[in-house]
Amino acid sequence: MAAGAALFLAGCDKLATPTAKPQFQGVDITGAEYARTLSLPDQDGKPRTLADFKGKITVVFFGYTQCPDVCPTTMAELAQVKKSLGKDGDRIQGVFVTVDPERDTPELLKTYVTAFDPTFVALRGTPEQTIAAAKEFKVFFAKVPGKTPGSYTMDHTAGSYVLDENGKVRLFVRYGAPADALTSDLKMLLAAG
């Protein structure tokens, strides 16, 4: 009888406990009041919005093509993670937003992103559009002068935003986080469908 009561109480405990939130390894920003809109032309000049990527898990990263380390590492890791997911990788969309529209021409952006994955999309706006997009995503960027006018670098936020299949921001993934952590988080979001 005591065993029956214990099972009954255990069953009640499960009924009383609300569904547990997923335990992401990235920073869970579900419900954030930012990263809700993005509207910029892609590398082919086609206007794009977040709605274009609904039905896929979208990973948005702000960077620039002449970045020596953070940007290529982030894009390569995302391509690796996408590939590691096999068929489910088709449900992952990489989006690269340039913070250097002055040097990042559409042709350069197309070559850059497709070198990592042919399905990745690059977005490039005017300087004003870039500022507005960065503000919406709470992304910092600033030009750092070089020895010559064209040799500047760009300081920028070194993390990615992950949006679920409904286009809602869910995670911020810090630069340097292990690729298997991103893989785990994307699997959870894919399973939630």
N, C-alpha and C positions, 0 to 999 in steps of 0.2 A: 504494500500500500504506500509506503514511504517512497519507493521507486516511482510509482505512478504519479504521486504528488509532485515529485521532482521533475518528471517529464512534463507534467501539466504546467508547472511554473516556468520551465524553460521555454515551452511553447508560448506562454503568455508574454514572456520577456521579448521574444522575437516579434510578437504582434505589436507590442508597445514601442519598440525601437523603430524610429523612422529609417527609411532607406539611407544607408551610409553614402556620403559623398565620395566620389572617386579620390583616391590618394595619389595625386599627380606628383611627379618629381620636379616639374617646372613650377613657376609661381602661378597659383590658381587665381586668376583675376575675373572669373565668371561673374557677370553682372556689372562689370565696370562701365562707367558712363563715358568711355572714350573708345577709340578704335572701332567706331560703328560705321563710318563712311569712308570711302576712298573712291575718287573719281579722277582718273588721269589717262592720257593716251598710252597705249602699249608701244612696243618696239616697231610695230607696223603702222602706227598712227591711228589705230582703232581705239575709240573711247571705251574705257573699261571701268566697271564699278565692282564692288564686292559681290553684288547680285549675280555677276557673270560666273562666279565660282561656287554658287550654292550647289549642294549635293556632294561637295568635296571638302576635305579638311584642308584649309588654306593656311600656309605659313608665309607671313609677310615679314620681309627684312629690308630695312633702309640702309643703303651703302653706296659705294661708287666703284667703278671698274678699275681705277688705278690704286685702289687700296692694296697695300702690300701683304696683309696677313689676315685680318679679321674677316673681311668680306669673302675672299676665296675659300677660306677655311669653313665658314658658315655654309656657303653654297655647296661645297663638296660634301660636307657632312649631311646636309639635307638630301642631296642626291643619293648618297650611300644608304641613308635610312629608308628612303623611298624604295630603292632597289631591294633592300633586305626584306621589305614587306611583301614581296612577290606580287601576286595579282591584286592584293589590297593596296599596293603602291599606286595603282591607277586612280585611287580615290584621294591622293595627296596632290595638292597644287602649290608649287613654289612661286612666290611673287616677290620680285626684287624691285624696290623703288629707289631710283637714284637720287642722291642728295647733291649731285654735281651735274646738273643739266647743261652747264656751260661746256664741259668736255665730253660728257657721255652722250654721244649722238645716237640716234635710233639704230644705225647700222652697228655701231660698237656694242650697244646693249644687246642686240640680237645675237651677235657672235659670242658675247660673254656668257649670257645665261644658257644658251643652247649647248655651250661647251660642257656644262655641268649636267644638264638634262634637257632633251629636246622639247619637253612639255612646259618648262619653266617660262614664266612671263616676266618681262621687264616693263616698268612704268616710268614715264618721263614727262614731267610737266614743265611749265614755265617756272622761273624762280618764285613767283608769287604762289602758284599752285603747289609747288614743293613745300614752301613754308606752311601753307594751310594743311597739307596732308600730314606733315610732321607734327604740327600742333595737335591735330585730331588724334594722333597715335602717341602723343607725349614723347616724341623723339627729339633729341637734341642734335644739332649739327652746326658746325662753324668752319669756315675756311681758315687754314693755317698757312700764312705766307711762306713761300720757299725762296730759294736764291734767285730765281727768275719768275716773272709773272705767271708762266704756265706750269711751274713746278710745285705749286701749292699742294697741300694735302687737306683732308677733311677729317676733323674730329666728329664723331657721331656715336649715338647710342649703339652699343654692340650687343643687341639681343633681338630675338624674333618674337613675333606675335602669332599665336595659333588660334584660328577661328574654326568653329565646328561646322558641320555640314549645313547648318541653317544660317551661317554667316555671322554668328555671335562670337565675340572674343572670349576665349577661355583661359589661355595661358600666355605668360611671358617666359621665354626661355633665354636664360643668360648665356652670353658667350662663354665658351669653355666648359659648358655642361657636357657630360659624356653622351656620345651618340646613342648608347643603349637606353639612357634615360628618356631621350626624345622618342625613341622607338616605342618604349613602354607606354608613354603618354599618348602617342598617336594610336596605338593599338586600343587603348581604353576608349578614346573618342570614336574610333571606327566601330568598335563593338556597340557603343551607345547608339550609333546610327541615327 
